[in-house]
Amino acid sequence: MNKVVINIRNDVSELHEISAALEDVSGKWDLSAKSAMHINLALEEVITNIIFYGFNDKEEHRISIEFIKEKDGVKIIITDDGNPFDLPAAEDFMDKEKTSESREIGGLGIHFVKTLMDRMSYKRKDEKNILTLYKETV
Amino acid sequence: MNITKEKKDDINVLKIEGRLDTTNYSDLEDLLVRLTENNEINILLDLSALEYISSSGLRILLKYLKVIKAAEGRFMLCAMTTDIREIFEISGFVNIFEIFEDQATALKS
């Protein structure tokens, strides 16, 4: 089986579903603990961002996460029906001119995603956000 | 996540086991609030059994580093695994925190 799909509610208590799914695919697909952790970190950032900023109502929404095994890595497709993404630039975060004490922490999440994943793409289709992450594992 | 607290001399050693993430960072924050409010401002985090830390966890560490520094205390980290250290490197936090090999080295410093 080269694909695992989970469907979670827009609630942070659902984050453990992601780690459980990753544990599952790590065993099946022989992912290293490090690769699994990197994917988990990137997903936690993306999903919490969707949960906290993606929806204007108080309704329940579903977020779909597909893990697909490919020849040299894992593709992860996240689909939600929230507001369109506004992916901020992470470059400012690592600005060496800023001292540690004044460094803004807000960009850390997106910096993680960009650093830990090898590729990333985004499209808006049929009122849905489709974010694709790719982690090379060889 | 499980946190155990032990006092060694005037330093509170907190050993964090498991995962520190968006779902549970407030448990660590609650403990750090209690300690700093009681003027327990010398804290060493033993991260030898920490398996995962997300940006929510890192934010709490940075927040309390600032609180403790302002109170002229010390907030130290020790014994992180290679994978956890890599996350600290990516976040730039290795240059911000005092990080030691193990508890003994930190306590002697």
gemmi code that builds the backbone of each chain (N, CA, C; Angstrom):
import gemmi

chains = {
    "A": [
        ("MET", (0.846, -1.191, 0.000), (0.000, 0.000, 0.000), (0.886, 1.247, 0.000)),
        ("ASN", (0.741, 2.049, -1.056), (1.615, 3.207, -1.176), (0.943, 4.529, -0.838)),
        ("LYS", (-0.213, 4.427, -0.228), (-0.916, 5.664, 0.108), (-1.686, 5.483, 1.418)),
        ("VAL", (-1.552, 6.474, 2.287), (-2.315, 6.472, 3.540), (-3.001, 7.826, 3.639)),
        ("VAL", (-4.292, 7.828, 3.892), (-5.032, 9.093, 3.970), (-5.671, 9.213, 5.349)),
        ("ILE", (-5.511, 10.379, 5.965), (-6.249, 10.636, 7.199), (-7.062, 11.909, 7.024)),
        ("ASN", (-8.119, 11.976, 7.794), (-9.055, 13.065, 7.678), (-9.296, 13.577, 9.088)),
        ("ILE", (-8.849, 14.792, 9.382), (-8.959, 15.253, 10.770), (-9.880, 16.468, 10.882)),
        ("ARG", (-10.358, 16.702, 12.097), (-11.169, 17.885, 12.367), (-10.257, 19.085, 12.574)),
        ("ASN", (-10.800, 20.289, 12.461), (-10.007, 21.508, 12.691), (-9.897, 21.781, 14.191)),
        ("ASP", (-9.174, 20.905, 14.860), (-9.000, 21.026, 16.302), (-7.603, 20.496, 16.638)),
        ("VAL", (-6.850, 21.244, 17.446), (-5.464, 20.820, 17.709), (-5.373, 19.469, 18.410)),
        ("SER", (-6.462, 19.070, 19.065), (-6.422, 17.757, 19.717), (-6.300, 16.634, 18.682)),
        ("GLU", (-6.530, 16.974, 17.413), (-6.408, 15.969, 16.354), (-4.966, 15.760, 15.887)),
        ("LEU", (-4.053, 16.608, 16.382), (-2.666, 16.502, 15.914), (-2.046, 15.142, 16.183)),
        ("HIS", (-2.515, 14.483, 17.245), (-1.927, 13.170, 17.534), (-2.241, 12.156, 16.427)),
        ("GLU", (-3.298, 12.426, 15.646), (-3.612, 11.552, 14.514), (-2.480, 11.566, 13.484)),
        ("ILE", (-1.846, 12.751, 13.376), (-0.749, 12.878, 12.418), (0.445, 12.036, 12.864)),
        ("SER", (0.795, 12.145, 14.154), (1.946, 11.356, 14.602), (1.654, 9.864, 14.547)),
        ("ALA", (0.377, 9.503, 14.814), (0.018, 8.089, 14.736), (0.129, 7.586, 13.287)),
        ("ALA", (-0.347, 8.403, 12.340), (-0.268, 8.010, 10.929), (1.186, 7.896, 10.483)),
        ("LEU", (2.011, 8.816, 10.970), (3.420, 8.779, 10.587), (4.129, 7.562, 11.158)),
        ("GLU", (3.738, 7.201, 12.353), (4.324, 5.999, 12.945), (3.963, 4.784, 12.080)),
        ("ASP", (2.726, 4.784, 11.649), (2.233, 3.721, 10.792), (3.020, 3.647, 9.477)),
        ("VAL", (3.124, 4.781, 8.763), (3.813, 4.738, 7.467), (5.324, 4.548, 7.634)),
        ("SER", (5.882, 5.027, 8.732), (7.324, 4.835, 8.964), (7.660, 3.360, 9.004)),
        ("GLY", (6.817, 2.610, 9.705), (7.035, 1.169, 9.789), (6.876, 0.509, 8.430)),
        ("LYS", (5.792, 0.868, 7.726), (5.504, 0.247, 6.426), (6.530, 0.602, 5.367)),
        ("TRP", (6.936, 1.869, 5.357), (7.773, 2.360, 4.260), (9.232, 2.520, 4.664)),
        ("ASP", (9.562, 2.083, 5.854), (10.933, 2.105, 6.309), (11.534, 3.529, 6.337)),
        ("LEU", (10.755, 4.469, 6.853), (11.251, 5.847, 6.984), (12.137, 5.944, 8.219)),
        ("SER", (13.173, 6.769, 8.145), (14.009, 6.955, 9.339), (13.235, 7.787, 10.359)),
        ("ALA", (13.633, 7.668, 11.621), (12.983, 8.441, 12.680), (13.135, 9.935, 12.395)),
        ("LYS", (14.292, 10.278, 11.815), (14.561, 11.686, 11.527), (13.634, 12.213, 10.431)),
        ("SER", (13.480, 11.453, 9.346), (12.580, 11.893, 8.273), (11.154, 12.019, 8.792)),
        ("ALA", (10.743, 11.034, 9.598), (9.382, 11.072, 10.145), (9.198, 12.302, 11.025)),
        ("MET", (10.219, 12.634, 11.818), (10.114, 13.811, 12.681), (10.024, 15.087, 11.839)),
        ("HIS", (10.828, 15.164, 10.775), (10.795, 16.364, 9.932), (9.411, 16.548, 9.290)),
        ("ILE", (8.844, 15.430, 8.818), (7.508, 15.511, 8.206), (6.485, 15.926, 9.269)),
        ("ASN", (6.613, 15.343, 10.453), (5.693, 15.669, 11.538), (5.771, 17.161, 11.902)),
        ("LEU", (6.992, 17.681, 11.983), (7.170, 19.105, 12.326), (6.539, 20.007, 11.273)),
        ("ALA", (6.808, 19.703, 10.001), (6.248, 20.522, 8.925), (4.720, 20.458, 8.960)),
        ("LEU", (4.199, 19.248, 9.147), (2.742, 19.101, 9.181), (2.118, 19.807, 10.381)),
        ("GLU", (2.779, 19.730, 11.526), (2.222, 20.418, 12.702), (2.108, 21.914, 12.442)),
        ("GLU", (3.128, 22.473, 11.775), (3.082, 23.910, 11.463), (1.942, 24.233, 10.501)),
        ("VAL", (1.854, 23.446, 9.451), (0.839, 23.710, 8.425), (-0.567, 23.546, 9.013)),
        ("ILE", (-0.768, 22.449, 9.716), (-2.111, 22.146, 10.220), (-2.544, 23.128, 11.318)),
        ("THR", (-1.635, 23.480, 12.231), (-2.036, 24.452, 13.264), (-2.346, 25.801, 12.613)),
        ("ASN", (-1.589, 26.139, 11.584), (-1.857, 27.388, 10.882), (-3.253, 27.372, 10.250)),
        ("ILE", (-3.600, 26.253, 9.637), (-4.943, 26.127, 9.040), (-6.006, 26.215, 10.145)),
        ("ILE", (-5.772, 25.505, 11.251), (-6.775, 25.483, 12.327), (-6.963, 26.877, 12.942)),
        ("PHE", (-5.843, 27.579, 13.195), (-5.952, 28.873, 13.876), (-6.371, 30.016, 12.950)),
        ("TYR", (-5.955, 29.964, 11.687), (-6.194, 31.121, 10.818), (-7.025, 30.815, 9.575)),
        ("GLY", (-7.381, 29.555, 9.385), (-8.008, 29.183, 8.123), (-9.498, 29.428, 8.038)),
        ("PHE", (-10.163, 29.517, 9.182), (-11.627, 29.528, 9.132), (-12.211, 30.746, 9.849)),
        ("ASN", (-13.228, 31.325, 9.236), (-13.867, 32.502, 9.835), (-15.079, 32.122, 10.675)),
        ("ASP", (-15.528, 30.879, 10.547), (-16.706, 30.472, 11.312), (-16.289, 29.527, 12.443)),
        ("LYS", (-17.259, 29.112, 13.214), (-16.967, 28.207, 14.330), (-17.385, 26.769, 13.997)),
        ("GLU", (-17.636, 26.550, 12.715), (-18.113, 25.228, 12.290), (-16.986, 24.205, 12.278)),
        ("GLU", (-17.410, 22.953, 12.225), (-16.405, 21.911, 12.075), (-16.003, 21.800, 10.612)),
        ("HIS", (-14.695, 21.710, 10.374), (-14.182, 21.509, 9.019), (-13.281, 20.290, 9.034)),
        ("ARG", (-13.136, 19.702, 7.865), (-12.255, 18.541, 7.760), (-10.998, 18.914, 6.981)),
        ("ILE", (-9.900, 18.394, 7.423), (-8.629, 18.606, 6.728), (-8.120, 17.220, 6.327)),
        ("SER", (-7.839, 17.080, 5.034), (-7.386, 15.775, 4.566), (-5.864, 15.784, 4.395)),
        ("ILE", (-5.224, 14.730, 4.840), (-3.774, 14.610, 4.694), (-3.471, 13.263, 4.029)),
        ("GLU", (-2.869, 13.351, 2.850), (-2.520, 12.123, 2.124), (-1.008, 11.929, 2.155)),
        ("PHE", (-0.601, 10.744, 2.536), (0.822, 10.392, 2.493), (1.005, 9.436, 1.331)),
        ("ILE", (1.882, 9.788, 0.399), (2.074, 8.940, -0.779), (3.549, 8.563, -0.888)),
        ("LYS", (3.800, 7.285, -0.953), (5.185, 6.830, -1.075), (5.610, 6.939, -2.527)),
        ("GLU", (6.727, 7.594, -2.760), (7.266, 7.669, -4.114), (8.658, 7.044, -4.110)),
        ("LYS", (9.269, 6.986, -5.293), (10.515, 6.231, -5.408), (11.595, 6.712, -4.420)),
        ("ASP", (11.771, 8.032, -4.364), (12.859, 8.519, -3.518), (12.370, 9.401, -2.369)),
        ("GLY", (11.108, 9.244, -2.013), (10.644, 10.073, -0.911), (9.165, 9.912, -0.621)),
        ("VAL", (8.659, 10.871, 0.136), (7.249, 10.834, 0.515), (6.608, 12.163, 0.116)),
        ("LYS", (5.463, 12.053, -0.549), (4.714, 13.254, -0.905), (3.549, 13.360, 0.074)),
        ("ILE", (3.288, 14.576, 0.533), (2.189, 14.778, 1.470), (1.286, 15.857, 0.885)),
        ("ILE", (0.010, 15.522, 0.723), (-0.934, 16.498, 0.159), (-1.962, 16.864, 1.231)),
        ("ILE", (-2.021, 18.169, 1.544), (-2.943, 18.647, 2.570), (-4.039, 19.461, 1.893)),
        ("THR", (-5.265, 19.078, 2.111), (-6.389, 19.776, 1.472), (-7.358, 20.277, 2.535)),
        ("ASP", (-7.740, 21.560, 2.432), (-8.721, 22.097, 3.381), (-9.604, 23.107, 2.661)),
        ("ASP", (-10.748, 23.415, 3.272), (-11.681, 24.347, 2.627), (-11.689, 25.711, 3.322)),
        ("GLY", (-10.530, 26.071, 3.893), (-10.426, 27.350, 4.599), (-10.027, 28.503, 3.692)),
        ("ASN", (-9.674, 29.617, 4.341), (-9.243, 30.805, 3.596), (-7.994, 30.484, 2.769)),
        ("PRO", (-7.801, 31.184, 1.653), (-6.581, 30.966, 0.862), (-5.334, 31.243, 1.699)),
        ("PHE", (-4.274, 30.531, 1.413), (-3.017, 30.732, 2.151), (-2.351, 32.017, 1.710)),
        ("ASP", (-1.656, 32.600, 2.661), (-0.767, 33.706, 2.335), (0.578, 33.281, 2.917)),
        ("LEU", (1.377, 32.611, 2.087), (2.630, 32.068, 2.610), (3.648, 33.188, 2.790)),
        ("PRO", (4.008, 33.480, 4.013), (4.944, 34.583, 4.241), (6.376, 34.179, 3.906)),
        ("ALA", (7.177, 35.152, 3.685), (8.582, 34.868, 3.416), (9.277, 34.537, 4.728)),
        ("ALA", (10.065, 33.495, 4.694), (10.739, 33.082, 5.922), (12.111, 33.747, 6.041)),
        ("GLU", (12.539, 34.389, 4.958), (13.909, 34.901, 4.919), (14.218, 35.859, 6.066)),
        ("ASP", (13.244, 36.704, 6.401), (13.484, 37.716, 7.430), (13.833, 37.100, 8.767)),
        ("PHE", (13.291, 35.903, 8.980), (13.499, 35.281, 10.283), (14.969, 35.081, 10.588)),
        ("MET", (15.727, 34.676, 9.572), (17.126, 34.358, 9.817), (18.040, 35.568, 9.604)),
        ("ASP", (17.449, 36.735, 9.534), (18.214, 37.953, 9.347), (19.287, 38.079, 10.432)),
        ("LYS", (20.520, 38.033, 9.983), (21.626, 38.036, 10.949), (21.760, 39.367, 11.694)),
        ("GLU", (21.196, 40.402, 11.109), (21.291, 41.709, 11.754), (20.501, 41.750, 13.057)),
        ("LYS", (19.482, 40.935, 13.116), (18.648, 40.936, 14.318), (19.363, 40.182, 15.431)),
        ("THR", (19.285, 40.691, 16.618), (19.890, 39.966, 17.728), (18.894, 38.914, 18.188)),
        ("SER", (19.404, 37.989, 18.965), (18.555, 36.887, 19.413), (17.337, 37.394, 20.175)),
        ("GLU", (17.546, 38.424, 20.988), (16.468, 38.886, 21.853), (15.354, 39.589, 21.081)),
        ("SER", (15.723, 40.184, 19.950), (14.704, 40.941, 19.232), (14.128, 40.138, 18.073)),
        ("ARG", (14.677, 38.961, 17.848), (14.243, 38.163, 16.698), (12.751, 37.834, 16.798)),
        ("GLU", (12.076, 38.063, 15.718), (10.652, 37.752, 15.702), (10.478, 36.250, 15.562)),
        ("ILE", (9.622, 35.712, 16.348), (9.449, 34.272, 16.370), (8.345, 33.808, 15.420)),
        ("GLY", (7.536, 34.743, 14.963), (6.368, 34.371, 14.172), (6.669, 33.573, 12.916)),
        ("GLY", (7.812, 33.877, 12.298), (8.136, 33.196, 11.048), (8.775, 31.835, 11.228)),
        ("LEU", (8.951, 31.414, 12.457), (9.646, 30.154, 12.710), (8.932, 28.958, 12.088)),
        ("GLY", (7.609, 28.957, 12.152), (6.850, 27.839, 11.606), (7.092, 27.650, 10.115)),
        ("ILE", (6.977, 28.726, 9.361), (7.155, 28.618, 7.909), (8.617, 28.330, 7.571)),
        ("HIS", (9.506, 28.863, 8.394), (10.934, 28.564, 8.213), (11.181, 27.058, 8.368)),
        ("PHE", (10.534, 26.465, 9.338), (10.635, 25.021, 9.547), (10.174, 24.262, 8.312)),
        ("VAL", (8.995, 24.644, 7.817), (8.433, 23.922, 6.672), (9.386, 24.000, 5.479)),
        ("LYS", (9.870, 25.208, 5.208), (10.743, 25.386, 4.049), (12.080, 24.672, 4.215)),
        ("THR", (12.585, 24.636, 5.440), (13.885, 24.014, 5.669), (13.790, 22.487, 5.718)),
        ("LEU", (12.748, 21.992, 6.349), (12.663, 20.550, 6.583), (12.144, 19.780, 5.372)),
        ("MET", (11.403, 20.468, 4.491), (10.879, 19.799, 3.313), (11.773, 20.123, 2.114)),
        ("ASP", (11.813, 19.208, 1.148), (12.661, 19.432, -0.020), (11.943, 20.224, -1.112)),
        ("ARG", (10.638, 20.049, -1.184), (9.863, 20.826, -2.161), (8.510, 21.150, -1.576)),
        ("MET", (7.900, 22.187, -2.128), (6.605, 22.601, -1.608), (5.862, 23.323, -2.724)),
        ("SER", (4.577, 23.016, -2.904), (3.810, 23.771, -3.897), (2.396, 23.984, -3.369)),
        ("TYR", (1.761, 25.003, -3.898), (0.436, 25.363, -3.399), (-0.477, 25.729, -4.556)),
        ("LYS", (-1.693, 25.246, -4.509), (-2.683, 25.767, -5.465), (-4.039, 25.882, -4.786)),
        ("ARG", (-4.844, 26.773, -5.329), (-6.211, 26.970, -4.860), (-7.120, 26.422, -5.954)),
        ("LYS", (-7.966, 25.464, -5.609), (-8.805, 24.854, -6.629), (-10.161, 24.532, -6.019)),
        ("ASP", (-11.234, 24.894, -6.713), (-12.596, 24.621, -6.242), (-12.804, 25.065, -4.793)),
        ("GLU", (-12.337, 26.271, -4.479), (-12.506, 26.838, -3.126), (-11.736, 26.058, -2.063)),
        ("LYS", (-10.749, 25.298, -2.514), (-9.951, 24.539, -1.546), (-8.471, 24.868, -1.683)),
        ("ASN", (-7.761, 24.770, -0.551), (-6.311, 24.901, -0.557), (-5.721, 23.514, -0.723)),
        ("ILE", (-4.796, 23.396, -1.663), (-4.109, 22.118, -1.827), (-2.609, 22.394, -1.706)),
        ("LEU", (-2.057, 21.982, -0.604), (-0.633, 22.210, -0.349), (0.075, 20.869, -0.461)),
        ("THR", (1.116, 20.846, -1.281), (1.865, 19.597, -1.464), (3.286, 19.773, -0.926)),
        ("LEU", (3.682, 18.884, -0.064), (5.037, 18.884, 0.485), (5.741, 17.632, -0.016)),
        ("TYR", (7.040, 17.718, -0.165), (7.791, 16.543, -0.586), (9.046, 16.405, 0.263)),
        ("LYS", (9.222, 15.217, 0.818), (10.419, 14.958, 1.622), (11.209, 13.826, 0.985)),
        ("GLU", (12.425, 14.138, 0.566), (13.271, 13.071, 0.019), (13.742, 12.196, 1.166)),
        ("THR", (13.760, 10.911, 0.924), (14.135, 10.021, 2.031), (15.322, 9.138, 1.698)),
        ("VAL", (15.944, 9.397, 0.541), (17.149, 8.604, 0.230), (18.350, 9.519, 0.044)),
    ],
    "B": [
        ("MET", (3.859, 13.845, 26.967), (5.038, 14.425, 27.623), (4.946, 14.206, 29.122)),
        ("ASN", (6.098, 13.919, 29.701), (6.186, 13.770, 31.147), (7.335, 14.654, 31.633)),
        ("ILE", (7.077, 15.410, 32.702), (8.132, 16.279, 33.228), (8.420, 15.891, 34.668)),
        ("THR", (9.670, 15.631, 34.976), (10.031, 15.381, 36.381), (10.934, 16.509, 36.857)),
        ("LYS", (10.726, 16.899, 38.089), (11.458, 18.052, 38.634), (12.283, 17.597, 39.834)),
        ("GLU", (13.500, 18.061, 39.852), (14.399, 17.682, 40.938), (15.265, 18.902, 41.232)),
        ("LYS", (15.497, 19.176, 42.510), (16.330, 20.346, 42.815), (17.743, 19.894, 43.170)),
        ("LYS", (18.704, 20.452, 42.473), (20.109, 20.133, 42.744), (20.823, 21.443, 43.058)),
        ("ASP", (21.271, 21.583, 44.307), (21.784, 22.867, 44.823), (20.682, 23.909, 44.631)),
        ("ASP", (20.999, 25.007, 43.966), (19.927, 25.999, 43.785), (19.339, 25.943, 42.378)),
        ("ILE", (19.554, 24.803, 41.713), (19.079, 24.687, 40.329), (17.930, 23.685, 40.221)),
        ("ASN", (16.862, 24.099, 39.588), (15.740, 23.195, 39.328), (16.020, 22.453, 38.026)),
        ("VAL", (16.156, 21.143, 38.147), (16.409, 20.345, 36.953), (15.079, 19.732, 36.498)),
        ("LEU", (14.667, 20.082, 35.276), (13.421, 19.537, 34.734), (13.778, 18.563, 33.614)),
        ("LYS", (13.381, 17.320, 33.791), (13.623, 16.351, 32.731), (12.338, 16.188, 31.921)),
        ("ILE", (12.454, 16.453, 30.635), (11.275, 16.405, 29.758), (11.349, 15.149, 28.910)),
        ("GLU", (10.339, 14.316, 29.037), (10.321, 13.069, 28.264), (9.176, 13.074, 27.266)),
        ("GLY", (9.454, 12.576, 26.066), (8.387, 12.434, 25.070), (8.329, 13.602, 24.104)),
        ("ARG", (7.115, 14.032, 23.805), (6.902, 15.037, 22.771), (6.447, 16.368, 23.375)),
        ("LEU", (7.066, 17.452, 22.916), (6.648, 18.792, 23.333), (6.121, 19.489, 22.077)),
        ("ASP", (4.797, 19.683, 22.039), (4.192, 20.233, 20.822), (3.013, 21.153, 21.133)),
        ("THR", (2.252, 21.477, 20.107), (1.126, 22.409, 20.238), (0.085, 21.916, 21.247)),
        ("THR", (-0.035, 20.586, 21.376), (-1.089, 20.050, 22.239), (-0.733, 20.112, 23.716)),
        ("ASN", (0.568, 20.227, 24.037), (0.909, 20.133, 25.467), (1.930, 21.155, 25.973)),
        ("TYR", (2.335, 22.114, 25.133), (3.355, 23.055, 25.597), (2.908, 23.829, 26.839)),
        ("SER", (1.567, 23.971, 26.996), (1.084, 24.758, 28.141), (1.384, 24.053, 29.477)),
        ("ASP", (1.563, 22.737, 29.465), (1.946, 22.043, 30.702), (3.327, 22.510, 31.169)),
        ("LEU", (4.244, 22.622, 30.201), (5.580, 23.113, 30.549), (5.504, 24.587, 30.938)),
        ("GLU", (4.693, 25.329, 30.223), (4.566, 26.759, 30.530), (4.031, 26.965, 31.956)),
        ("ASP", (3.011, 26.178, 32.338), (2.449, 26.294, 33.688), (3.528, 26.089, 34.755)),
        ("LEU", (4.359, 25.086, 34.518), (5.418, 24.792, 35.486), (6.442, 25.934, 35.534)),
        ("LEU", (6.793, 26.462, 34.371), (7.768, 27.558, 34.329), (7.186, 28.833, 34.955)),
        ("VAL", (5.897, 29.035, 34.802), (5.245, 30.186, 35.446), (5.359, 30.054, 36.957)),
        ("ARG", (5.012, 28.858, 37.465), (5.060, 28.637, 38.920), (6.466, 28.846, 39.471)),
        ("LEU", (7.447, 28.288, 38.783), (8.825, 28.397, 39.267), (9.291, 29.846, 39.271)),
        ("THR", (9.087, 30.532, 38.154), (9.607, 31.902, 38.068), (8.852, 32.845, 39.005)),
        ("GLU", (7.572, 32.581, 39.216), (6.820, 33.419, 40.166), (7.310, 33.228, 41.594)),
        ("ASN", (7.850, 32.049, 41.876), (8.421, 31.793, 43.198), (9.909, 32.135, 43.260)),
        ("ASN", (10.329, 32.903, 42.268), (11.718, 33.323, 42.180), (12.705, 32.158, 42.070)),
        ("GLU", (12.227, 31.057, 41.538), (13.118, 29.922, 41.223), (13.583, 30.165, 39.791)),
        ("ILE", (14.691, 30.873, 39.686), (15.066, 31.348, 38.351), (16.362, 30.724, 37.828)),
        ("ASN", (16.784, 29.631, 38.460), (17.903, 28.870, 37.896), (17.348, 27.515, 37.473)),
        ("ILE", (17.247, 27.359, 36.181), (16.554, 26.177, 35.649), (17.421, 25.493, 34.594)),
        ("LEU", (17.482, 24.172, 34.737), (18.191, 23.367, 33.743), (17.205, 22.361, 33.152)),
        ("LEU", (17.056, 22.370, 31.839), (16.191, 21.385, 31.191), (17.044, 20.231, 30.674)),
        ("ASP", (16.750, 19.038, 31.177), (17.431, 17.842, 30.679), (16.587, 17.295, 29.525)),
        ("LEU", (17.150, 17.331, 28.313), (16.374, 16.964, 27.128), (16.770, 15.587, 26.577)),
        ("SER", (17.416, 14.782, 27.410), (17.913, 13.483, 26.917), (16.789, 12.573, 26.448)),
        ("ALA", (15.582, 12.735, 27.017), (14.474, 11.859, 26.638), (13.407, 12.609, 25.828)),
        ("LEU", (13.780, 13.799, 25.343), (12.843, 14.554, 24.493), (12.888, 13.955, 23.083)),
        ("GLU", (11.745, 13.568, 22.572), (11.704, 12.888, 21.271), (11.317, 13.818, 20.134)),
        ("TYR", (10.664, 14.924, 20.480), (10.094, 15.780, 19.429), (9.845, 17.147, 20.030)),
        ("ILE", (10.209, 18.192, 19.309), (9.851, 19.550, 19.757), (9.446, 20.369, 18.544)),
        ("SER", (8.266, 20.976, 18.599), (7.809, 21.786, 17.466), (8.020, 23.253, 17.802)),
        ("SER", (7.653, 24.116, 16.879), (7.911, 25.548, 17.107), (7.129, 26.074, 18.312)),
        ("SER", (5.997, 25.449, 18.640), (5.256, 25.866, 19.849), (6.107, 25.635, 21.095)),
        ("GLY", (6.787, 24.516, 21.125), (7.661, 24.203, 22.252), (8.844, 25.153, 22.302)),
        ("LEU", (9.426, 25.410, 21.145), (10.576, 26.313, 21.089), (10.199, 27.724, 21.535)),
        ("ARG", (8.997, 28.150, 21.164), (8.537, 29.491, 21.561), (8.485, 29.660, 23.071)),
        ("ILE", (8.021, 28.602, 23.747), (7.941, 28.658, 25.210), (9.343, 28.764, 25.812)),
        ("LEU", (10.281, 27.992, 25.256), (11.647, 28.065, 25.770), (12.204, 29.471, 25.594)),
        ("LEU", (11.966, 30.055, 24.422), (12.490, 31.404, 24.170), (11.834, 32.422, 25.102)),
        ("LYS", (10.531, 32.269, 25.307), (9.799, 33.195, 26.177), (10.394, 33.171, 27.596)),
        ("TYR", (10.630, 31.961, 28.117), (11.145, 31.871, 29.483), (12.629, 32.176, 29.581)),
        ("LEU", (13.358, 32.010, 28.500), (14.747, 32.456, 28.501), (14.765, 33.968, 28.766)),
        ("LYS", (13.875, 34.675, 28.102), (13.813, 36.136, 28.273), (13.390, 36.510, 29.686)),
        ("VAL", (12.359, 35.832, 30.197), (11.856, 36.116, 31.549), (12.969, 35.904, 32.581)),
        ("ILE", (13.668, 34.771, 32.434), (14.676, 34.393, 33.424), (15.914, 35.286, 33.320)),
        ("LYS", (16.290, 35.626, 32.093), (17.427, 36.532, 31.927), (17.135, 37.897, 32.539)),
        ("ALA", (15.902, 38.359, 32.339), (15.507, 39.659, 32.891), (15.560, 39.632, 34.416)),
        ("ALA", (15.312, 38.444, 34.991), (15.341, 38.307, 36.453), (16.755, 37.939, 36.943)),
        ("GLU", (17.696, 37.939, 36.005), (19.096, 37.603, 36.283), (19.293, 36.182, 36.783)),
        ("GLY", (18.489, 35.276, 36.271), (18.676, 33.861, 36.565), (19.351, 33.175, 35.395)),
        ("ARG", (19.375, 31.854, 35.453), (19.974, 31.086, 34.344), (18.989, 30.047, 33.844)),
        ("PHE", (18.907, 29.939, 32.522), (18.031, 28.947, 31.894), (18.925, 28.139, 30.957)),
        ("MET", (19.215, 26.909, 31.360), (20.178, 26.101, 30.607), (19.504, 24.856, 30.051)),
        ("LEU", (20.104, 24.325, 28.991), (19.604, 23.093, 28.373), (20.749, 22.078, 28.350)),
        ("CYS", (20.431, 20.816, 28.465), (21.491, 19.823, 28.336), (20.998, 18.512, 27.746)),
        ("ALA", (21.962, 17.744, 27.276), (21.787, 16.346, 26.877), (20.796, 16.130, 25.737)),
        ("MET", (20.767, 17.054, 24.776), (19.829, 16.825, 23.678), (20.385, 15.802, 22.688)),
        ("THR", (19.496, 15.031, 22.081), (19.920, 14.043, 21.084), (20.303, 14.774, 19.793)),
        ("THR", (20.950, 14.053, 18.893), (21.401, 14.651, 17.624), (20.225, 15.219, 16.824)),
        ("ASP", (19.122, 14.450, 16.770), (17.970, 14.905, 15.975), (17.331, 16.159, 16.568)),
        ("ILE", (17.263, 16.219, 17.892), (16.693, 17.409, 18.544), (17.647, 18.597, 18.369)),
        ("ARG", (18.928, 18.321, 18.461), (19.902, 19.399, 18.288), (19.775, 20.015, 16.893)),
        ("GLU", (19.508, 19.174, 15.913), (19.350, 19.677, 14.546), (18.189, 20.677, 14.456)),
        ("ILE", (17.115, 20.395, 15.191), (15.968, 21.315, 15.200), (16.369, 22.650, 15.851)),
        ("PHE", (17.160, 22.566, 16.913), (17.652, 23.800, 17.542), (18.568, 24.569, 16.586)),
        ("GLU", (19.348, 23.843, 15.793), (20.242, 24.508, 14.837), (19.438, 25.196, 13.746)),
        ("ILE", (18.450, 24.481, 13.214), (17.610, 25.053, 12.149), (16.906, 26.316, 12.636)),
        ("SER", (16.486, 26.289, 13.901), (15.737, 27.440, 14.435), (16.662, 28.580, 14.854)),
        ("GLY", (17.962, 28.325, 14.862), (18.902, 29.353, 15.294), (19.054, 29.427, 16.807)),
        ("PHE", (18.425, 28.514, 17.513), (18.419, 28.579, 18.980), (19.724, 28.112, 19.621)),
        ("VAL", (20.581, 27.418, 18.860), (21.848, 26.971, 19.463), (22.713, 28.157, 19.883)),
        ("ASN", (22.497, 29.287, 19.202), (23.316, 30.460, 19.541), (22.691, 31.306, 20.642)),
        ("ILE", (21.496, 30.977, 21.036), (20.770, 31.798, 22.004), (20.841, 31.191, 23.401)),
        ("PHE", (20.812, 29.846, 23.458), (20.768, 29.157, 24.751), (22.150, 28.673, 25.187)),
        ("GLU", (22.281, 28.518, 26.488), (23.459, 27.831, 27.026), (23.131, 26.342, 26.950)),
        ("ILE", (23.898, 25.599, 26.161), (23.620, 24.174, 25.959), (24.824, 23.340, 26.409)),
        ("PHE", (24.560, 22.361, 27.257), (25.640, 21.531, 27.793), (25.467, 20.068, 27.403)),
        ("GLU", (26.598, 19.348, 27.465), (26.609, 17.915, 27.124), (25.673, 17.103, 28.006)),
        ("ASP", (25.779, 17.354, 29.298), (24.984, 16.561, 30.247), (24.720, 17.382, 31.515)),
        ("GLN", (23.947, 16.811, 32.398), (23.590, 17.506, 33.650), (24.816, 17.903, 34.452)),
        ("ALA", (25.755, 16.963, 34.598), (26.928, 17.218, 35.438), (27.695, 18.447, 34.951)),
        ("THR", (27.905, 18.523, 33.624), (28.645, 19.662, 33.070), (27.881, 20.964, 33.295)),
        ("ALA", (26.591, 20.909, 33.120), (25.780, 22.119, 33.307), (25.810, 22.568, 34.762)),
        ("LEU", (25.694, 21.616, 35.680), (25.633, 21.967, 37.100), (26.964, 22.513, 37.600)),
        ("LYS", (28.047, 22.096, 36.977), (29.385, 22.582, 37.374), (29.683, 23.958, 36.806)),
        ("SER", (28.944, 24.355, 35.767), (29.311, 25.579, 35.033), (28.987, 26.837, 35.827)),
    ],
}
model = gemmi.Model(1)
for chain_id, residues in chains.items():
    chain = gemmi.Chain(chain_id)
    for i, (resn, *xyz) in enumerate(residues, 1):
        res = gemmi.Residue()
        res.name, res.seqid = resn, gemmi.SeqId(i, " ")
        for name, pos in zip(("N", "CA", "C"), xyz):
            atom = gemmi.Atom()
            atom.name, atom.element = name, gemmi.Element(name[0])
            atom.pos, atom.b_iso = gemmi.Position(*pos), 0.0
            res.add_atom(atom)
        chain.add_residue(res)
    model.add_chain(chain)
structure = gemmi.Structure()
structure.add_model(model)
structure.setup_entities()
